[in-house]
Amino acid sequence: MQNTQTNIRPMSQSEYAIWLPHCTKEFAKEKAQAMAISQDEALKLSEQSFKSILPEGLNTPRQLPVPHSEWR
């Protein structure tokens, strides 16, 4: 059996600057398809969702965005 280790660390500001637009767009694509709405409308909803979840970005209390190799 292979021993796999996962390390979790806080995301840096430069990683967050890449992560947020990427995730916002991906979430919008999913919303547009699931809700049968335009991409523009889905993007607005996605942006609102992220602003609600992370109102202070990386400084939002009790939130820990973590870097992931797939979105780099």
C-alpha positions in Angstrom: 0.0 0.0 0.0 1.4 3.4 -1.0 1.6 6.1 1.7 0.1 9.3 0.4 0.5 12.5 2.3 -1.6 15.6 1.9 -0.3 19.0 3.0 -2.7 21.8 3.5 -1.4 25.4 3.7 -3.0 28.8 3.3 -3.2 30.2 -0.2 -0.9 33.2 -1.0 -2.3 36.4 -2.3 -0.7 35.7 -5.7 -2.3 32.3 -5.8 -5.7 33.8 -4.8 -5.4 36.3 -7.6 -5.2 33.4 -10.1 -7.7 31.1 -8.2 -10.6 33.5 -7.8 -11.2 34.4 -11.5 -10.6 30.7 -12.5 -13.2 29.4 -10.0 -15.6 32.2 -10.7 -15.6 31.3 -14.4 -15.8 27.6 -13.8 -18.7 28.0 -11.4 -20.5 30.3 -13.9 -20.2 27.6 -16.6 -21.8 25.0 -14.2 -24.5 27.5 -13.2 -25.4 28.4 -16.8 -25.8 24.8 -17.7 -27.7 23.7 -14.6 -30.0 26.7 -14.5 -30.4 27.1 -18.3 -29.3 30.8 -18.2 -26.9 32.9 -20.2 -23.2 32.8 -19.4 -23.4 36.6 -18.6 -26.1 36.0 -16.0 -24.4 33.0 -14.6 -21.1 34.9 -14.3 -22.9 37.7 -12.3 -24.4 35.0 -10.0 -21.1 33.3 -9.6 -19.4 36.6 -8.7 -22.1 37.3 -6.1 -21.7 33.9 -4.6 -17.9 34.3 -4.2 -18.4 37.8 -2.7 -20.9 36.3 -0.3 -18.7 33.4 0.7 -15.4 35.3 0.9 -16.4 38.9 1.6 -12.9 39.7 2.8 -11.0 37.5 0.3 -8.2 35.7 1.9 -8.8 37.6 5.1 -12.4 36.2 5.5 -12.7 34.7 9.0 -13.1 30.9 9.3 -12.3 30.3 5.6 -9.1 28.7 4.3 -8.8 28.7 0.5 -6.1 26.2 -0.3 -4.0 25.9 -3.4 -4.6 23.0 -5.8 -2.3 21.9 -8.6 -5.1 21.5 -11.2 -6.0 25.2 -11.6 -2.4 26.5 -12.0 
